[in-house]
Amino acid sequence: MMSGGPSDATHRKRRRRRGPKGSGVDGPSIPRAVTTNGAGPEEEEVVEGKAMELDAGMSAAEVGGVVGSHLSETRFDQCPVSPLSLKAIKDAGYEKMTQVQEATLPIILQGEDVLAKAKTGTGKTVAFLLPAIELLSTLPRSPSINLLVICPTRELANQVAAEARKLLKYHRSLGVQVVIGGTKLPQEQRSMQSNPCQILVATPGRLKDHLENTPGFPNRIKGVKVLVLDEADRLLDMGFRRDIEKIIAFIPKERQTLLFSATVPEEVRQISHVAMKRGYKFINTVKEGDEETHSQVSQMYMVAPLDLHFSILYNVLKKHITEDADYKVIVFCTTAMVTKLVAEVLFQLKLNIREIHSRKSQSARTKVSDEFRKSKGLILVSSDVSARGVDYPDVTLVIQVGLPADREQYIHRLGRTGRKGKDGLGLLLLAPWETYFLNSVQDLSVSQAVVPTIDSSIQTGVKDALGRVETKSKESAYQAWLGYYNSNKAISRDKSRLVRLAEEFSQSMGLAIPPAIPKLILRKMGLNNVPGLRSV
Ligand SMILES: Nc1ncnc2c1ncn2[C@@H]1O[C@H](COP(=O)(O)OP(=O)(O)OP(=O)(O)O)[C@@H](O)[C@H]1O
């Protein structure tokens, strides 16, 4: 077991394990479950035992275990958990606790604020729900909300609520409700009034709506005893931070706060006081020197000019489908409209695809998400709405096309495969000018794969498919692509280069000239009067 005082975690030299970059795994095939870091399991440090909880605040508690195993040796029935919860846990098929559950349960039950970091797919949801439910079950019945869970996406909120319902199976006096954007506010208001639940799972925007527009809601939320920020780093980054601060202002200070994520960058530790008491515990179940990604997931990257990306994507998918009849793939794209375009191209290529992103109606998103959860033999083309938290079992391959927003997003997207200790594959497809991103993941075992030879039938197939996709979709994708890369500091610094790259993207869709963009949008992007861009 490793231990250390406050400075230990930061000062101890990290044992970086680099992949054999440029090893050039041959052909388009992505080898399955290969340990790409060159370190055999015998080189891993096997750390026995339970979590060691250290100092408050900036300290780290680290636990380890058998490599690749997300489960601990502790059974739920060995813990101080109520018989009602135990019965539900048994029905759910859980017997042993995962590492993060074992590490955090006693500390949360003691009433501490906890910031917890644990790899993707290792049961963080149960880790915060179970002790919170234990606490709630001791409270007198009231119409107050006692547990508030905030999630960055609607899919994740629905999933957290589903897990809560499993655990509440025998707690007849406790209920859960979800409030998310994209659904009818009055409907949510009515159901809250007719059946006030003690547990509320919400996305930030909709929660703010209720605080401002639902009579009695601010009072109900004053009953919050436990606040959970799921995917804490995402919720505390600049995109959500102001909403979260506003929401927290409505919640009593005397509460317990739990922040969970697979990634906790240093900045998040520094600003976690936004939500947590001084003296909170930081529980890190990713042991020192270990990677934040799973060793049983093979990570590859491929570098090729943009005009080959559709063909490479098609080629890799076809090969994967041939090799694995139970294939289940997620293709992540940079923006909603680029996602739509890629989905349309792959659909034209007769692949079995579904599409999910923020421009789809919530009912369509829920339908696709439910279908993908249950299915095999399916490819989900997705924007970052599926990047975090969503638990689709048995995903065989995750492909990321173009730059991920940052290192954290790369890790979370990859984490849709290799869940619960299973094998998985990841491929990052970059253009040559995007390879600077690899610096930010150099401590992860990401190996270079050789670009496959694209035969003429693939090329022709892709060209024909692109020809059948509506021009409107291409125009929207071009505009979205430009917006996405323009918001990337490293790329937007040189505007004429940005315009050139956008033109390459436009050509890769088979367009002879880049589409014109409404003046207002160009102005919003700060790109008006940039030579090479056409406006309408
Ligand atoms: N003790 C357990 N034993 C077996 N399965 C479990 C256990 N706890 C949770 N699970 C299951 O493990 C899966 C992954 O859990 P969960 O989605 O909470 O992971 P996560 O760590 O939050 O992942 P992410 O970082 O991607 O959000 C779920 O299907 C969940 O039902």
PDBQT file of the ligand as one rigid body, heavy atoms in Angstrom, charges set to zero:
ROOT
HETATM    1  N1  LIG A 601     -19.854  -3.926  -7.460  1.00  0.00    +0.000 N 
HETATM    2  C1  LIG A 601     -20.182  -4.124  -8.724  1.00  0.00    +0.000 A 
HETATM    3  N2  LIG A 601     -20.099  -5.355  -9.269  1.00  0.00    +0.000 NA
HETATM    4  C2  LIG A 601     -20.406  -5.552 -10.577  1.00  0.00    +0.000 A 
HETATM    5  N3  LIG A 601     -20.838  -4.596 -11.413  1.00  0.00    +0.000 NA
HETATM    6  C3  LIG A 601     -20.944  -3.343 -10.926  1.00  0.00    +0.000 A 
HETATM    7  C4  LIG A 601     -20.627  -3.050  -9.566  1.00  0.00    +0.000 A 
HETATM    8  N4  LIG A 601     -20.834  -1.731  -9.378  1.00  0.00    +0.000 NA
HETATM    9  C5  LIG A 601     -21.255  -1.212 -10.547  1.00  0.00    +0.000 A 
HETATM   10  N5  LIG A 601     -21.335  -2.174 -11.477  1.00  0.00    +0.000 N 
HETATM   11  C6  LIG A 601     -21.693  -2.017 -12.920  1.00  0.00    +0.000 C 
HETATM   12  O1  LIG A 601     -20.519  -1.550 -13.572  1.00  0.00    +0.000 OA
HETATM   13  C7  LIG A 601     -20.866  -0.767 -14.715  1.00  0.00    +0.000 C 
HETATM   14  C8  LIG A 601     -20.060   0.521 -14.749  1.00  0.00    +0.000 C 
HETATM   15  O2  LIG A 601     -20.459   1.364 -13.688  1.00  0.00    +0.000 OA
HETATM   16  P1  LIG A 601     -20.499   2.946 -13.817  1.00  0.00    +0.000 P 
HETATM   17  O3  LIG A 601     -21.217   3.349 -15.057  1.00  0.00    +0.000 OA
HETATM   18  O4  LIG A 601     -20.990   3.484 -12.531  1.00  0.00    +0.000 OA
HETATM   19  O5  LIG A 601     -18.939   3.265 -14.016  1.00  0.00    +0.000 OA
HETATM   20  P2  LIG A 601     -18.185   4.656 -13.883  1.00  0.00    +0.000 P 
HETATM   21  O6  LIG A 601     -16.967   4.382 -13.087  1.00  0.00    +0.000 OA
HETATM   22  O7  LIG A 601     -19.107   5.714 -13.394  1.00  0.00    +0.000 OA
HETATM   23  O8  LIG A 601     -17.763   4.934 -15.392  1.00  0.00    +0.000 OA
HETATM   24  P3  LIG A 601     -17.509   6.362 -16.139  1.00  0.00    +0.000 P 
HETATM   25  O9  LIG A 601     -16.207   6.897 -15.648  1.00  0.00    +0.000 OA
HETATM   26  O10 LIG A 601     -17.475   5.998 -17.576  1.00  0.00    +0.000 OA
HETATM   27  O11 LIG A 601     -18.643   7.242 -15.754  1.00  0.00    +0.000 OA
HETATM   28  C9  LIG A 601     -22.360  -0.564 -14.629  1.00  0.00    +0.000 C 
HETATM   29  O12 LIG A 601     -22.955  -1.435 -15.562  1.00  0.00    +0.000 OA
HETATM   30  C10 LIG A 601     -22.728  -0.957 -13.215  1.00  0.00    +0.000 C 
HETATM   31  O13 LIG A 601     -24.038  -1.444 -13.131  1.00  0.00    +0.000 OA
ENDROOT
TORSDOF 0
